[in-house]
Amino acid sequence: MSRSFRTFGFAAGAVMLTCLPAVAQTKVTNEGISASEIVIGTHQDLSGPIKGWGVPVSNGMKMAVEEINAAGGVHGRKIRLVVEDSGYDPKKAVLASQKLIERDKIFAMVGPMGSPTVLAAQDILLDAGVLQLFPLTAAEFTFKFDPAKPQERLKFNNLLPYVESTRAALKYMMEWKNFQKPCIMYQDDEYGKNVLDGFNQQLTAMKLQPASITSYKRGASDFSAQIAKMKSDSCDLVVLGAVLREPIGAMTEAKKLGWDVTFLGATPTNVMEVPMLGKEAVEGLYAAALFEIPYEDTAKGKVKDWLATYKKTFGTDANTQAIIGYNAVMTFAFYAQKAGKDLTGQKMLDALESGDKFVDIFNSPPTKFSKTDHLASTITQVQQVKGGRWVLVKDNLMF
């Protein structure tokens, strides 16, 4: 049963309370908001194993902040972004989050990087009433929430969920190519287990059994045992719950064995670096995807201009992560603008749950949240590496 604000005796201050229907109450911070600025924070891997992703994410976020502020900010308030380095280490992510909350007084955590690091720091944010917005992980814990746990209402995700995108891509590939012996190699952590769940759920729905299931530890570089096992199990489709170097390593090993099998990666494999680094080894790789990866020589309009600006600003080509980082801040600014001139945590939460759509310049599915669903979209693409770049195979997939 709901209780009135008088029961709690809160005066106006840094934290305010908002009601969830007939169940509980959610506290949302008002820290980080002043007459002139809005302070947001993020933690990225700037020095660890996936710094090749964390650096462009932070670059994309900085580019969005620059663009928003140059246009006058959000109702006259400039956005100030504070970036911390987690090194892709859960313990460092916790310390970074504590610093952002206690010292920098952030209003929201926007686009933090990685399943294990986001999971480790999540409760610290929620307990402080800080919104966790658009993390760079599509694990279910970032958007599924229990109404009986009011602070979980502060989680929103605008990426394709690993479970649903894996299911959609797998269903398409199974029906298109008539595979009979699918198998999976997945990273043994929160991310990989989400991909495994999607794999198992889709096969169950199709009344099929996996031919082989194998895993590897995060950071592994030798996949000879996993590939040998799947080959001996006569797999005809290998789903990869992997990230960047693992798909390259796995497909290289398969080619060493002369094993001609089809590989399908989960969404984190759909990045420019995989064909760039893997070259011939990854030719033919399929992957679930959110949006078509833009290339400078084929991009048009706003996207072409954006790519040119990024390269001029940072001295390197933009990649998928730069786009995701940019979109995270642009999405935040869209809903902060919708929240109105008198921005508060409550009004930001209301704006996020309003059902208003944010549409980016990259032809992604529209971002739209509701009071009961804090996931933006489950519409999936399948892309394939052809001629050293990703090309669209099939769009608008659902399982």
RONU-80817 format. One line per field, with one value per residue: chain; x, y, z of N, C-alpha, C in turn; residue number from 1; residue in three letters. Coordinates in steps of 0.2 Angstrom, whole numbers. Each point is the difference from the previous one (the first is absolute). Layout:
BEGIN
chaine	c(A;...)
n_x	c(X;...)
n_y	c(Y;...)
n_z	c(Z;...)
ca_x	c(X;...)
ca_y	c(Y;...)
ca_z	c(Z;...)
c_x	c(X;...)
c_y	c(Y;...)
c_z	c(Z;...)
num	c(NUM;...)
residu	c(ALA;...)
This chain:
BEGIN
chaine	c(A;A;A;A;A;A;A;A;A;A;A;A;A;A;A;A;A;A;A;A;A;A;A;A;A;A;A;A;A;A;A;A;A;A;A;A;A;A;A;A;A;A;A;A;A;A;A;A;A;A;A;A;A;A;A;A;A;A;A;A;A;A;A;A;A;A;A;A;A;A;A;A;A;A;A;A;A;A;A;A;A;A;A;A;A;A;A;A;A;A;A;A;A;A;A;A;A;A;A;A;A;A;A;A;A;A;A;A;A;A;A;A;A;A;A;A;A;A;A;A;A;A;A;A;A;A;A;A;A;A;A;A;A;A;A;A;A;A;A;A;A;A;A;A;A;A;A;A;A;A;A;A;A;A;A;A;A;A;A;A;A;A;A;A;A;A;A;A;A;A;A;A;A;A;A;A;A;A;A;A;A;A;A;A;A;A;A;A;A;A;A;A;A;A;A;A;A;A;A;A;A;A;A;A;A;A;A;A;A;A;A;A;A;A;A;A;A;A;A;A;A;A;A;A;A;A;A;A;A;A;A;A;A;A;A;A;A;A;A;A;A;A;A;A;A;A;A;A;A;A;A;A;A;A;A;A;A;A;A;A;A;A;A;A;A;A;A;A;A;A;A;A;A;A;A;A;A;A;A;A;A;A;A;A;A;A;A;A;A;A;A;A;A;A;A;A;A;A;A;A;A;A;A;A;A;A;A;A;A;A;A;A;A;A;A;A;A;A;A;A;A;A;A;A;A;A;A;A;A;A;A;A;A;A;A;A;A;A;A;A;A;A;A;A;A;A;A;A;A;A;A;A;A;A;A;A;A;A;A;A;A;A;A;A;A;A;A;A;A;A;A;A;A;A;A;A;A;A;A;A;A;A;A;A;A;A;A;A;A;A;A;A;A;A;A;A;A;A;A)
n_x	c(4;-1;5;-2;2;-5;-1;3;-4;0;5;-1;3;6;-4;-4;-6;-1;-6;0;-4;-3;7;5;6;1;6;0;6;1;5;5;-6;2;0;7;-1;1;2;3;-1;6;0;6;1;4;1;-5;-3;-5;6;1;-4;3;6;-2;-2;5;3;-4;0;7;0;-4;4;5;-4;-2;6;3;-5;3;2;-2;-4;6;-1;7;1;2;5;0;6;-1;6;-3;3;-7;0;-4;6;3;-4;1;7;0;-4;3;5;-3;-3;6;5;-2;-4;1;-3;4;0;4;-2;0;6;-3;-1;6;3;-4;0;7;-1;-5;0;6;-1;-3;4;4;-5;5;-3;-1;3;-3;1;6;-6;-2;3;-4;5;2;-5;1;-6;1;-7;1;5;-3;6;-2;-5;6;-1;4;-2;4;3;2;-5;5;-5;-3;5;2;-5;-1;6;-1;-6;3;6;-3;-5;5;5;-6;3;4;6;-4;5;3;4;0;1;3;-5;-2;5;5;-2;-1;5;3;-3;2;6;0;-2;4;5;-2;-1;5;-1;5;5;4;5;2;2;4;4;2;5;-3;2;-3;6;-1;-2;6;-1;-3;4;5;-2;-1;7;2;-3;3;2;-6;-1;5;-4;2;0;3;6;6;5;-5;-5;4;1;-7;-1;5;-2;-6;2;4;-6;-1;-2;-4;-1;-6;3;-4;2;0;-4;3;-1;-6;7;2;3;-6;-3;1;-1;-6;-1;4;3;-3;2;-6;3;-5;-4;-2;-4;1;6;-1;6;1;1;6;2;-5;2;-6;-1;-4;-1;1;-3;-4;1;-1;-5;-3;2;-3;-5;-1;0;-6;-1;-6;-1;-3;5;4;-3;2;6;0;-3;4;5;-1;-1;6;3;-2;1;6;1;-3;5;2;-1;-5;6;-3;3;-5;1;7;-2;-5;5;4;-5;1;5;3;0;6;1;5;6;1;-6;1;-3;-6;2;-3;-1;-2;-5;-2;2;6;-3;4;4;-4;0;1;6;2;6;4;6;0;5;1;-7;-4;-4;-5;-3;-2;-6;-2;4;-5;1)
n_y	c(-6;5;4;5;5;2;-6;2;5;-1;4;6;-3;-3;-4;-2;-1;-5;0;-7;-2;2;1;4;2;4;0;6;0;5;-4;4;3;5;7;-2;-6;-6;-3;-4;-7;-3;-7;0;-5;4;-6;-3;-6;5;2;-5;-1;0;1;-3;-4;2;-2;-5;-1;1;-4;-5;0;0;-5;-3;1;-2;-5;1;-6;-2;4;2;-6;1;-5;-3;-4;-5;-2;-7;-2;-5;0;0;3;-5;-2;2;-3;-4;0;-1;-5;-3;1;-3;-4;-2;0;-3;-3;-6;2;-2;-6;2;-5;-2;-2;-5;-6;-3;5;0;-7;1;6;-4;-4;2;0;-6;-2;3;-3;-3;3;-6;4;-4;-5;-1;-3;-6;-1;-5;-1;3;-4;-6;1;-1;1;-6;1;5;-1;-6;4;1;-7;2;-4;2;-5;-4;-3;-3;-1;6;4;-4;0;6;2;-3;2;6;-1;-2;4;4;-3;-1;4;-6;2;5;4;1;5;0;6;-3;4;5;3;-5;0;6;0;-4;5;5;-3;-1;6;2;-4;2;7;-1;-2;4;-5;3;0;6;0;6;1;6;1;6;2;-6;-4;-6;-1;-3;0;6;2;-3;2;6;-1;-3;5;1;6;2;2;4;1;7;-1;4;3;1;-2;-2;4;5;-1;0;5;3;-2;2;5;0;-2;5;3;-2;4;1;7;1;6;1;5;-2;-6;4;0;6;-1;-4;2;5;-3;-3;5;-4;0;6;-1;2;3;-3;5;0;5;6;2;2;-3;7;0;3;-5;-2;3;3;6;0;-6;2;5;-4;-4;5;2;-6;-1;5;-1;-6;1;-3;-6;2;-3;-6;-1;3;-4;-5;2;2;-6;-2;5;-2;-7;0;3;-5;-5;3;1;-6;0;4;6;-2;-2;-6;-4;2;6;-2;-3;5;4;-4;0;5;-4;6;1;-2;4;-5;1;-6;1;1;-6;3;5;-5;4;-4;0;-4;4;-2;-4;3;-5;-4;5;-6;1;-3;1;1;-3;5;-2;-3;0;3;-5;4;-5;1;4;4;-3;-4;-2)
n_z	c(0;-4;2;4;-3;3;-2;-6;0;-7;1;-3;-4;2;4;-4;1;-4;-1;2;-5;5;-1;-3;3;-5;2;-2;-1;3;2;0;2;-4;2;0;4;-3;5;-5;2;-1;0;-3;-4;3;3;0;0;2;1;-5;5;6;-3;-6;5;4;-5;-1;7;0;-6;3;6;-4;-3;6;3;-6;0;5;-1;6;-4;-4;2;1;-3;6;-4;5;-2;2;2;-2;-5;-1;6;2;3;-6;-3;5;0;-7;1;5;-3;-5;4;3;-4;-6;4;-4;-6;-5;0;-5;-3;7;0;-3;-2;1;-3;-5;0;1;-4;-3;5;0;-6;-1;5;-5;-3;-2;-5;-2;-4;-5;4;-1;1;-3;5;2;4;-6;-1;2;3;6;-2;3;-5;4;3;-1;1;3;-2;-5;-6;-4;2;-5;4;3;5;-1;0;5;4;-1;1;5;2;-2;3;5;-1;-1;4;3;5;1;0;3;1;6;-1;7;2;4;-1;3;-4;0;6;-1;-4;5;4;-4;-1;6;1;-5;1;6;-2;-3;6;1;-1;4;-6;2;6;-2;5;1;4;3;-6;-1;-2;3;-6;0;7;1;-5;2;5;-3;-3;6;3;-5;3;-2;6;0;6;-1;6;-5;0;0;4;4;-3;1;6;1;-4;3;6;-2;-3;6;3;-5;5;-5;5;1;1;5;0;6;2;5;-4;0;0;-2;7;0;-5;3;6;-1;-4;-4;6;0;-6;0;5;3;1;6;-2;2;-3;-6;0;2;-6;1;-4;5;6;2;-2;5;-2;-6;1;3;-5;-4;3;0;-6;-2;5;-1;-6;1;-4;-1;6;0;4;-4;-4;4;1;-7;-2;5;-1;-7;2;4;-5;-5;5;1;-7;-1;5;-5;0;4;-2;1;5;4;-2;1;6;1;-2;3;4;-3;-3;1;-6;1;-6;-1;-2;3;0;6;3;0;4;3;5;5;3;-4;-5;3;-5;-4;-2;-4;-4;-3;-1;-6;2;-6;1;-5;-3;7;-2;4;-2;-2;4;6;0;5;3;1;7)
ca_x	c(-4;4;0;0;7;0;3;8;2;6;-1;3;7;4;-3;-7;-4;-6;-4;-1;-7;-3;4;5;2;7;4;4;4;0;7;3;-3;0;-3;4;3;-2;6;-1;7;1;7;2;6;5;7;-1;0;-4;1;-2;-8;-1;2;-4;-7;1;1;-7;-3;2;-3;-7;0;2;-5;-6;1;1;-7;-3;-1;-7;-4;5;5;5;2;7;1;5;1;5;3;-1;5;-4;1;-6;1;2;-7;-4;3;-2;-7;0;3;-4;-6;1;4;-2;-7;-3;-7;-2;5;-2;4;5;2;1;-5;2;1;-7;-4;3;-1;-7;-3;3;-4;-7;0;1;-5;3;-2;5;-3;3;7;3;-1;-7;-2;-6;0;0;-6;-6;-1;-6;-4;0;6;-1;6;1;-3;5;4;-3;5;-2;4;-3;2;3;-4;-5;4;3;-6;-2;5;1;-6;0;5;-2;-5;3;5;-2;5;-3;4;3;3;1;6;-2;4;-2;-1;-7;-2;0;-6;-5;0;-2;-7;-4;1;-4;-7;-2;0;-6;-6;0;0;7;6;7;4;6;1;7;2;7;1;1;7;3;2;1;-7;1;-4;-7;-1;1;-6;-6;1;-1;-7;-3;-4;0;-1;3;-2;6;-1;7;1;4;6;-2;-2;6;4;-4;-1;7;1;-5;4;5;-3;-3;-8;-4;-6;-3;0;-4;2;-5;1;7;5;-2;4;5;6;0;2;6;6;0;1;-3;-3;-7;-4;-6;-3;-6;-1;-6;2;-5;-1;5;6;1;7;1;0;-7;-5;-3;-4;2;4;6;2;2;6;6;1;4;6;3;1;4;6;-1;-7;-5;-2;-6;0;-1;-7;-5;1;-3;-8;-2;-1;-5;-6;-1;-1;-6;-5;1;-4;-7;-2;-1;4;1;2;1;0;-7;-2;3;-3;-6;1;3;-6;-5;-2;3;5;6;2;7;2;3;-5;-2;-7;-1;1;-6;-1;-6;0;1;5;5;4;-2;-2;3;0;7;3;5;5;5;6;2;5;3;-4;-6;-5;-7;-3;-8;-2;-6;-1;-2;-1)
ca_y	c(6;6;4;7;3;3;-5;0;7;3;7;1;-1;-3;-6;1;-6;-1;-6;-5;-2;-4;-5;3;7;0;6;2;5;7;2;2;5;7;4;1;-6;-6;-4;-7;-3;-6;-4;-3;-3;5;-2;-7;-5;2;8;2;1;5;6;3;2;6;5;1;3;7;4;2;6;6;2;2;6;5;2;3;-5;-3;5;4;-3;-3;-7;-1;-7;-2;-6;-3;-6;-6;-5;-6;-4;2;4;7;2;2;6;6;2;4;6;4;2;4;6;4;1;-1;-1;-7;-4;-1;-4;-4;-6;-7;-4;-1;6;3;-4;1;6;2;1;7;6;0;2;8;3;2;-4;-4;1;-2;-3;-4;-7;-1;-5;1;4;7;3;-3;3;-2;6;0;3;6;4;-3;4;5;-3;1;-2;2;-5;-6;-5;-6;-6;1;0;-7;-4;2;-2;-8;-2;1;-4;-7;-1;2;-5;-7;-3;-5;-1;6;-1;6;2;6;3;-2;6;2;1;-6;-4;3;-3;-7;-1;2;-6;-6;2;0;-7;-3;2;-4;-7;-3;-1;2;-5;1;6;0;7;2;5;6;1;-6;1;-6;-3;-6;-5;1;-1;-7;-4;1;-3;-8;0;1;6;4;8;2;6;2;4;2;7;3;-4;-7;-3;-1;-6;-7;-2;-2;-7;-5;0;-4;-7;-1;-1;5;0;7;3;5;3;4;7;3;-1;4;6;1;-3;-7;-1;4;-4;-7;-1;-6;-5;1;1;-4;0;3;3;4;7;5;5;-1;3;4;1;7;1;-2;4;5;5;1;-5;1;6;-2;-4;5;4;-4;-2;7;1;-5;-2;-7;-1;-2;-7;-1;2;8;2;-2;5;6;-1;-1;7;4;-2;4;7;1;0;5;6;-2;1;7;5;-2;-7;-4;-7;-2;2;-4;-7;1;1;-6;-5;4;-3;4;-4;3;-3;2;2;-6;-4;-5;0;6;-2;2;-4;1;-1;-8;-3;5;-2;4;-4;-7;-1;-2;-1;-5;2;-5;2;-1;4;4;5;-2;2;-2;-6;0;5;-1;-7;-1;-8)
ca_z	c(0;0;5;-2;2;7;4;0;3;-3;-3;-7;1;-6;-2;0;0;-5;1;-5;0;5;3;4;-2;-3;1;-6;2;-3;0;-7;-4;3;-5;-6;-3;2;1;-1;1;-3;1;-6;0;-4;1;1;-6;-6;-1;-6;0;5;-2;-5;4;3;-6;-3;5;0;-6;1;5;-3;-5;4;3;-5;-2;6;6;2;3;2;5;-3;2;2;0;4;-3;5;-3;4;-2;-1;6;4;7;-2;-1;6;3;-4;1;7;-1;-4;4;7;-2;-6;1;-6;0;-3;-3;-7;-4;3;-4;2;5;7;3;2;5;6;3;-1;6;2;-4;2;7;1;-4;-7;-6;-4;-7;-6;1;-6;1;-1;5;2;6;-1;-2;3;7;5;3;7;2;-4;-3;-7;-5;-3;-5;-7;-5;-7;-4;-1;5;-2;-1;-5;-7;-2;-3;-7;-5;0;-3;-7;-3;0;-5;-6;-2;2;4;4;6;3;6;3;4;3;5;7;4;-1;-7;-3;2;-3;-7;0;1;-7;-4;3;0;-7;-2;3;-3;-6;2;-2;5;-2;-1;5;4;3;3;1;5;-3;-1;-3;-7;-3;0;-4;3;-2;-7;-1;3;-4;-6;1;1;-7;0;-6;2;6;3;4;6;0;0;-5;-2;0;-6;-5;3;-1;-7;-2;2;-4;-6;0;-1;-6;2;-3;4;0;6;2;6;4;-2;1;-6;-6;0;-6;1;-1;-7;-1;3;-2;-7;-3;4;2;-6;0;6;1;7;2;0;1;-6;-5;1;-6;-2;-3;-7;-3;4;-3;4;7;2;-3;4;7;0;-2;6;5;-2;1;7;3;-4;-2;-2;5;-1;3;7;0;-2;6;5;-2;1;7;2;-4;2;7;-1;-2;5;4;-3;1;7;1;3;7;0;7;-1;-2;-7;-4;0;-3;-7;-2;0;-4;-7;-6;-4;-2;-6;-1;-7;-2;-2;5;2;5;8;3;7;3;8;2;-5;0;-6;-6;-6;-1;-8;-1;-7;-1;-5;-1;-2;-7;-3;5;4;2;-5;3;-3;1;4;3;2;7;0)
c_x	c(4;-1;1;7;0;2;7;3;6;-2;4;8;3;-4;-8;-3;-5;-3;0;-7;-1;5;5;2;7;3;4;4;-1;7;2;-4;1;-3;4;2;-4;6;-2;7;-1;6;1;7;5;7;0;0;-5;0;-1;-7;-1;2;-5;-7;1;1;-7;-4;2;-2;-7;-1;2;-5;-6;2;1;-7;-4;-2;-7;-4;5;5;5;1;7;0;6;2;5;2;-2;5;-3;1;-6;2;2;-7;-4;3;-1;-7;-1;3;-5;-6;2;4;-3;-7;-4;-8;-2;7;-2;5;6;2;1;-5;3;1;-7;-3;3;-2;-7;-3;2;-4;-7;-2;0;-5;3;-2;6;-3;5;7;2;0;-7;-2;-7;-1;0;-7;-6;0;-6;-3;1;7;1;6;2;-3;4;4;-3;6;-3;4;-5;1;3;-4;-5;4;3;-6;-2;5;1;-6;0;5;-2;-5;2;4;-2;6;-4;4;4;4;3;7;-1;5;-3;-1;-8;-2;-1;-6;-6;-1;-2;-7;-4;1;-5;-7;-3;0;-6;-6;0;1;7;4;6;4;6;-1;6;1;7;0;2;8;4;2;1;-7;0;-4;-7;-1;0;-7;-6;0;-2;-8;-4;-5;0;-1;3;-2;6;-3;6;0;4;5;-2;-3;6;4;-3;0;7;2;-4;4;6;-1;-3;-8;-4;-7;-2;0;-5;1;-5;2;7;5;-1;3;5;6;1;3;7;6;0;1;-3;-3;-7;-4;-6;-3;-7;-1;-7;2;-6;-1;6;6;2;8;1;-2;-7;-5;-2;-3;3;6;7;3;3;6;6;2;4;7;5;2;5;6;0;-7;-5;-2;-7;-1;-1;-7;-5;2;-3;-7;-2;-1;-5;-7;-2;-3;-8;-6;1;-4;-7;-2;-2;5;2;2;1;0;-7;-2;4;-2;-6;1;3;-6;-6;-3;2;6;6;3;7;1;2;-5;-1;-7;-1;1;-7;-1;-8;1;2;6;6;6;-2;-3;3;0;8;1;4;5;6;6;1;5;3;-4;-7;-6;-7;-2;-7;-1;-6;-2;-2;-1;-7)
c_y	c(6;4;7;3;2;-6;0;6;3;7;0;-1;-4;-6;1;-7;0;-6;-5;-2;-5;-5;4;7;0;7;2;7;7;3;1;4;7;4;0;-7;-6;-5;-7;-3;-7;-3;-4;-4;4;-3;-8;-4;2;8;2;1;6;7;3;1;6;6;2;4;8;4;2;6;6;3;3;7;6;3;4;-4;-2;5;5;-3;-4;-7;0;-7;-1;-7;-3;-7;-6;-5;-7;-4;2;4;7;3;3;6;6;3;4;7;5;2;5;6;4;1;0;0;-7;-3;-2;-4;-4;-6;-7;-3;-1;7;4;-3;1;6;2;2;6;5;0;2;7;3;3;-4;-3;-1;-3;-3;-3;-7;-1;-6;2;4;7;3;-4;2;-3;5;0;3;7;3;-3;3;5;-2;1;-2;1;-5;-6;-5;-6;-6;1;0;-6;-4;2;-2;-8;-2;1;-4;-8;-1;2;-5;-7;-4;-5;-1;6;-1;7;0;7;2;-1;6;2;1;-6;-4;3;-3;-7;-1;1;-6;-6;1;-1;-7;-4;1;-4;-8;-4;0;3;-5;0;7;0;8;1;6;6;2;-5;2;-6;-4;-7;-6;1;-1;-8;-4;2;-3;-7;-1;1;6;3;7;1;7;2;5;3;8;2;-5;-7;-3;-1;-6;-6;-1;-1;-7;-5;0;-5;-7;-2;-1;6;1;8;2;5;4;4;7;3;-1;4;7;0;-3;-7;-1;4;-4;-7;-1;-6;-5;0;2;-5;0;4;3;3;7;4;5;-1;4;5;0;7;0;-2;4;6;5;2;-5;1;6;-2;-4;4;4;-4;-1;7;1;-5;-3;-7;-1;-2;-8;-1;3;8;2;-2;5;7;0;0;7;4;-2;3;7;1;-1;5;6;-1;1;7;5;-1;-7;-2;-7;-3;1;-3;-7;0;0;-6;-5;3;-4;4;-3;4;-4;3;2;-6;-5;-6;0;6;-3;3;-5;1;-1;-7;-3;5;-2;3;-4;-7;-2;-1;0;-6;3;-5;4;-2;5;5;5;-4;2;-3;-6;0;5;-2;-7;0;-8;-2)
c_z	c(0;6;-2;1;7;5;1;3;-4;-2;-7;1;-6;-2;0;-1;-5;1;-6;2;6;3;5;-3;-2;2;-6;2;-4;0;-8;-4;3;-6;-7;-3;3;0;-1;0;-5;2;-6;1;-4;1;0;-6;-6;0;-7;-2;5;-3;-5;3;3;-5;-3;5;0;-6;1;4;-4;-5;3;3;-5;-2;6;6;0;4;4;5;-5;3;2;1;4;-2;5;-4;4;-2;-1;6;5;6;-2;-2;6;3;-4;1;6;-1;-4;4;6;-2;-5;1;-7;1;-3;-2;-7;-4;3;-4;3;5;7;3;2;5;7;3;0;7;3;-3;3;7;1;-4;-7;-6;-3;-7;-5;1;-6;2;-1;5;3;7;-1;-2;4;7;3;3;8;3;-4;-3;-7;-5;-3;-6;-7;-4;-7;-5;-1;5;-3;-1;-6;-7;-2;-3;-7;-5;-1;-4;-8;-3;-1;-5;-7;-3;2;4;5;7;2;6;2;4;3;5;7;4;-1;-7;-3;2;-3;-7;1;2;-6;-4;3;-1;-7;-2;4;-4;-7;1;-3;6;-2;-1;5;3;4;2;0;5;-4;0;-3;-7;-4;0;-4;3;-2;-7;-1;3;-4;-6;0;1;-7;0;-7;0;7;2;5;5;2;-1;-6;-3;0;-7;-6;2;-2;-8;-3;1;-4;-7;0;0;-6;1;-3;3;0;7;1;6;4;-2;2;-5;-6;1;-5;1;-2;-7;-1;3;-3;-7;-3;5;2;-6;0;7;0;7;1;0;2;-5;-5;2;-6;-2;-4;-7;-3;4;-4;5;7;3;-3;3;7;0;-2;7;6;-2;1;7;3;-4;-2;-2;6;-1;4;7;0;-2;6;5;-1;1;7;2;-3;3;7;-1;-2;5;6;-2;1;7;2;4;7;1;7;-2;-2;-7;-5;-1;-4;-8;-3;-1;-4;-6;-5;-3;-2;-6;-1;-8;-3;-3;5;1;5;7;3;7;2;8;1;-4;-1;-5;-6;-5;0;-7;-2;-8;0;-5;-1;-2;-7;-2;5;4;1;-5;3;-4;1;5;4;3;8;0;1)
num	c(1;2;3;4;5;6;7;8;9;10;11;12;13;14;15;16;17;18;19;20;21;22;23;24;25;26;27;28;29;30;31;32;33;34;35;36;37;38;39;40;41;42;43;44;45;46;47;48;49;50;51;52;53;54;55;56;57;58;59;60;61;62;63;64;65;66;67;68;69;70;71;72;73;74;75;76;77;78;79;80;81;82;83;84;85;86;87;88;89;90;91;92;93;94;95;96;97;98;99;100;101;102;103;104;105;106;107;108;109;110;111;112;113;114;115;116;117;118;119;120;121;122;123;124;125;126;127;128;129;130;131;132;133;134;135;136;137;138;139;140;141;142;143;144;145;146;147;148;149;150;151;152;153;154;155;156;157;158;159;160;161;162;163;164;165;166;167;168;169;170;171;172;173;174;175;176;177;178;179;180;181;182;183;184;185;186;187;188;189;190;191;192;193;194;195;196;197;198;199;200;201;202;203;204;205;206;207;208;209;210;211;212;213;214;215;216;217;218;219;220;221;222;223;224;225;226;227;228;229;230;231;232;233;234;235;236;237;238;239;240;241;242;243;244;245;246;247;248;249;250;251;252;253;254;255;256;257;258;259;260;261;262;263;264;265;266;267;268;269;270;271;272;273;274;275;276;277;278;279;280;281;282;283;284;285;286;287;288;289;290;291;292;293;294;295;296;297;298;299;300;301;302;303;304;305;306;307;308;309;310;311;312;313;314;315;316;317;318;319;320;321;322;323;324;325;326;327;328;329;330;331;332;333;334;335;336;337;338;339;340;341;342;343;344;345;346;347;348;349;350;351;352;353;354;355;356;357;358;359;360;361;362;363;364;365;366;367;368;369;370;371;372;373;374;375;376;377;378;379;380;381;382;383;384;385;386;387;388;389;390;391;392;393;394;395;396;397;398;399)
residu	c(MET;SER;ARG;SER;PHE;ARG;THR;PHE;GLY;PHE;ALA;ALA;GLY;ALA;VAL;MET;LEU;THR;CYS;LEU;PRO;ALA;VAL;ALA;GLN;THR;LYS;VAL;THR;ASN;GLU;GLY;ILE;SER;ALA;SER;GLU;ILE;VAL;ILE;GLY;THR;HIS;GLN;ASP;LEU;SER;GLY;PRO;ILE;LYS;GLY;TRP;GLY;VAL;PRO;VAL;SER;ASN;GLY;MET;LYS;MET;ALA;VAL;GLU;GLU;ILE;ASN;ALA;ALA;GLY;GLY;VAL;HIS;GLY;ARG;LYS;ILE;ARG;LEU;VAL;VAL;GLU;ASP;SER;GLY;TYR;ASP;PRO;LYS;LYS;ALA;VAL;LEU;ALA;SER;GLN;LYS;LEU;ILE;GLU;ARG;ASP;LYS;ILE;PHE;ALA;MET;VAL;GLY;PRO;MET;GLY;SER;PRO;THR;VAL;LEU;ALA;ALA;GLN;ASP;ILE;LEU;LEU;ASP;ALA;GLY;VAL;LEU;GLN;LEU;PHE;PRO;LEU;THR;ALA;ALA;GLU;PHE;THR;PHE;LYS;PHE;ASP;PRO;ALA;LYS;PRO;GLN;GLU;ARG;LEU;LYS;PHE;ASN;ASN;LEU;LEU;PRO;TYR;VAL;GLU;SER;THR;ARG;ALA;ALA;LEU;LYS;TYR;MET;MET;GLU;TRP;LYS;ASN;PHE;GLN;LYS;PRO;CYS;ILE;MET;TYR;GLN;ASP;ASP;GLU;TYR;GLY;LYS;ASN;VAL;LEU;ASP;GLY;PHE;ASN;GLN;GLN;LEU;THR;ALA;MET;LYS;LEU;GLN;PRO;ALA;SER;ILE;THR;SER;TYR;LYS;ARG;GLY;ALA;SER;ASP;PHE;SER;ALA;GLN;ILE;ALA;LYS;MET;LYS;SER;ASP;SER;CYS;ASP;LEU;VAL;VAL;LEU;GLY;ALA;VAL;LEU;ARG;GLU;PRO;ILE;GLY;ALA;MET;THR;GLU;ALA;LYS;LYS;LEU;GLY;TRP;ASP;VAL;THR;PHE;LEU;GLY;ALA;THR;PRO;THR;ASN;VAL;MET;GLU;VAL;PRO;MET;LEU;GLY;LYS;GLU;ALA;VAL;GLU;GLY;LEU;TYR;ALA;ALA;ALA;LEU;PHE;GLU;ILE;PRO;TYR;GLU;ASP;THR;ALA;LYS;GLY;LYS;VAL;LYS;ASP;TRP;LEU;ALA;THR;TYR;LYS;LYS;THR;PHE;GLY;THR;ASP;ALA;ASN;THR;GLN;ALA;ILE;ILE;GLY;TYR;ASN;ALA;VAL;MET;THR;PHE;ALA;PHE;TYR;ALA;GLN;LYS;ALA;GLY;LYS;ASP;LEU;THR;GLY;GLN;LYS;MET;LEU;ASP;ALA;LEU;GLU;SER;GLY;ASP;LYS;PHE;VAL;ASP;ILE;PHE;ASN;SER;PRO;PRO;THR;LYS;PHE;SER;LYS;THR;ASP;HIS;LEU;ALA;SER;THR;ILE;THR;GLN;VAL;GLN;GLN;VAL;LYS;GLY;GLY;ARG;TRP;VAL;LEU;VAL;LYS;ASP;ASN;LEU;MET;PHE)
